């Protein structure tokens, strides 16, 4: 099969190899997917450059945990009826060496989720990490029905999923964004109110949101813990909660006493380590949203599999808006050239 891989960490144009590898075979409890589209997430870039200092856990890595395609083989214990299913998958390169940047990927059957018929593969390939992270961030502190939820960074991949999932769960959803374009993204995702923060000082941001939530917000989904924790602390109501999944500084200061006196619960959430039942619940709710008409992600740029280095550079250098996906040439339902 055609695949993209690296055997050392570093810049995309120096470490990626595109070539032929043996096709994987599904083990017991696994399925094999003929990949149509492979989603690229920031974590895939961080692994490649060793941002977290873990080194090369495996001697060869096919990157990308998220993807979509058609199941073409099943392992022992998996019903043969799954063959031919359109699916999206998650965790393909979590604690495993070979992800979705290839013509085929094998992974546990539970991580291959039926993809609604009307949803393109490129949308399915973007769901995994951001969608499951967003779901956990929305629900980690308990039900959000009839509560005020603030999504910081509402135009990002996790942010727009969090908006949609919180709204579907019955929350009143506020979102912050930085541009006209982002305002449209957050609004289409389902935000009741969108607050622009570009160029605004912290006290001004707090004032704008307090106008919409004078009694404070019950729960916050946070994309930039280091930059926003002080703002979040000001905005949270007594007994509120904060779920964060990213930070700019790895060891940011925390306003301990301010959080303590408000009895704030803080959740630090990394998707690889979510309970299996939480991932399954997220997959179900994401599919329900798609079936109900949620349009999903803006696909900003599509690259064929052999251009994986350029695709990673495009994302690293923030050359445009929207998600970046690889389309796998040769797939019967792929538009890759």
Beta strands, then each sheet from edge to edge (+ up, - down):
strand 1: 2-5
strand 2: 17-20
strand 3: 30-39
strand 4: 66-74
strand 5: 86-89
strand 6: 104-108
strand 7: 112-114
strand 8: 148-151
strand 9: 172-177
strand 10: 193-196
strand 11: 217-222
strand 12: 236-244
strand 13: 265-268
strand 14: 299-304
strand 15: 323-327
sheet 1: 1+ 2-
sheet 2: 6+ 3- 4+ 5- 7+
sheet 3: 6+ 3- 15+ 14+
sheet 4: 10+ 9+ 8+ 11+ 12+ 13+
end
